[in-house]
Amino acid sequence: MGSKYPVLPPDKIIKVLIKFGFVRVSQRGSHVKYKKDGIPAKVVIIPMHYEVAKGTLQSILEQAGMTLEEFLNNL
């Protein structure tokens, strides 16, 4: 049984995060930090590689406090 998380390029993931209010904070090497103010504040690190793996996407969504359905509906 395959994973329901897609393999995507980082720019598609970033577009959805921006829709949810995340803003770019900094970059170190090939990893970019996005932050959303609130209580608690949420910080997400996006690897700027050719593709973001399924497990990495799952971790990003957990850090962002977002469900897979919310993410896919805004993709």
Beta strands, then each sheet from edge to edge (+ up, - down):
strand 1: 23-28
strand 2: 31-36
strand 3: 42-47
sheet 1: 1+ 2- 3+
end
